[in-house]
Structures are given as C-alpha cells and as structure tokens.
Amino acid sequence: MPEASTTPPRRRLSPRQRRYRFALGFAAVIGGIVGGWMVADQPAGRNGLDMAFSGSLSTGFAIGASLFWVLGLAISMTIYHRAIDDHEERAWLWAGLAGWYAFIVPAPVWWVLHRADLAPPADAMLLFLFSMAVNAVVWLWLKYR
C-alpha cells in the first residue's frame, strides 16, 4: 500500500493571480531583453559603470529600447491594474505618490544649485532611479506590513 503524501495538493491559480504573475513576469522579460541588448550593443572593453553613466548608445538601441520601455510598461501596467486588489492598489498609489515627491523635491533644488554653479548639472536618470527606489520601498512596506 503506497504511503500518503504529507504535502498538500497545489491549488490552481485564480485568473487574477495568473494576470498578476503574467504582468510582473512580462515586465521582467522586457527589462531582461533591454538589459541584455544594452550589454550586447556596447563596444568591447567598456565596463558596466562606463556603460551606465558615460557611454553613448547606438541609435538602433536607443529607439528600440524606448519602444520596448513604453509599450512594455503600458501593457504590463494595464494587466497589473486589472489583477490587483484594493490593498495592493492603495500600496501602489501611495508608493507612486512617494516616488513622485522623491522626484519633484530634489529636481528643482538641484537645478537651482547648478544654475548658481554650486552643483553639477542635474542628472535626470539619477533622479529617476532615486524616485523608483523610494517607490519600491514604500510599496514593499505597505504591501507586506
């Protein structure tokens, strides 16, 4: 007589859970494609810091990555919003607001300081990354607390 399994049977994912996982997976695949393409598009000998902060990009990559970003984000956000519940929607909205504040507070300060030769030129990507980091921290805190 076979022994009974002690692991519970796996439940099927609901349509909402499938949409949620698809949205996040789709966004990750788009990011992986753009990241891999960016690395492949670089000249030999350029290290990661040069690539990220000081290297020029080819026209083909710039146009393709821009299209992937806009279309991929639009598709994944639409699917994500159809899949989230009220709790996650609230976390997402507050995280988005915190990320926005993390951009609009330092951006004009940095710009004014630069105009007075007290700071280097404002770096939009650095401000974007900062706002995304704030967004992620707030979202994770509100979603999982």
N, C-alpha and C positions, 0 to 999 in steps of 0.2 A: 504494500500500500504506500503511495507516494506521500511524502511529508507536506504539510500545509505550509504555504509561503507566509512569512511574517511581514512582508512588505505589502502595504495596501495597494489596491489596483490604481493605476493612473486614471484620473478623470480627464475627459476630453475638454479642450479649451472652449470657452464660450466664443461666440462671434466677436464680442467686444474685446476679449483677451487676444484673439487672433489678429484683429485690426491693430491693437496696441503694439503687439510684438512686431507685426509687419512694419508699422510706421517707424519704430525705433531701429529695426533691422535695415530697412530701406535707407534711412538717414546714415547709418553706419557704413553701408555699402557705398553710398555716394561719397562719403568722406574718404573711404579707403581708395576708391578709384581716383579721386582728385589728388590725394596724398601720394599714391603710387605713381601717378602720371607726372606730378611735380618733381619727384625724385628722378624719374627716368628722363625727364626733359632737361636736366641740368648738365652742364659740361663736366667732363672728367676732372676730378681733383677738387671740386667745390664741396666743402664740408657743410653740415647741417646749419650751422649758425650763419655762414655766408648766404646760403640758400634762403633762409628765413628772413634775414634782415638787410642784406645789402646787394643781393644778386638780382640781375634783371631777369625777366621772364620772356619766353618766346611769345610772339603774337598768337600763334595757334593755341598754346596752352592757356593764355590769358582769356581768350574768347571762349574756349571750351570749358574751362573751369568756372567762368562766370555763368555760363548757361547751365552747367551741372548744379551750381550752387542755387541759382534762382529757381529752376524747375524742380530740382530735388527737394529743396526746402518747402516749396509750395505744395508739392504732392504729399510729403511726409507730414507737414503741419495739418493739412486737411484731414488726412486719415487719423492722425493723433487726436485731433479735436473731436472727431466722431466717436472715439474709443474711450475717452477719459470720463471719470465720474465727477461728481460735484467736489469732492475733497481734492482731487488732483487738479481740477480746474482752478480752484481757489489758490492752491500752491503755485500753479503755473502763472496766474495773473499777478500775484504778489511778487513772485520771482522776476517776472518781466518788468514790473514797476521798479523794483530794486536795481535791476540791471540798467534800466533807463536812467535812474538817478545817478548810478555809478558812471554814466557817460556824460550827462549834462552838467554835473557839478564840476568835474576837473577839466573838461574840454575848454570852456571859455577862460578859466583861470590860467591854464597852460598857454593858451593863445595870447592872452594879455601879457603874461610874463615874457613870452617870446618877443612880442612887439616892443618891449622895453629892454630887449637884449639880456634878460635875466634867466632865460631858459632856452634850450634848443627848440627847433620847430616842433609843433605838436605832431605826434605820431598817431594817426587815426587807427592803425591796426593795434597798437599798444592799448589805446583807449577801448577799442572793441573787445580785445582779449580780457581786459580788466572787467568790463561790464558783463562779459559772458561768465567769468569766474564768480562774480557776485551773484549773478542769476543762478548759476548751478548750486552754490552754497545755500542760498535761500530756498530754492526749490527742494533740494535734498532735505533740508531741515524741516520744512513744512510738510513734505510728503511722508517722511518716515518718523516724525516725532510722536 
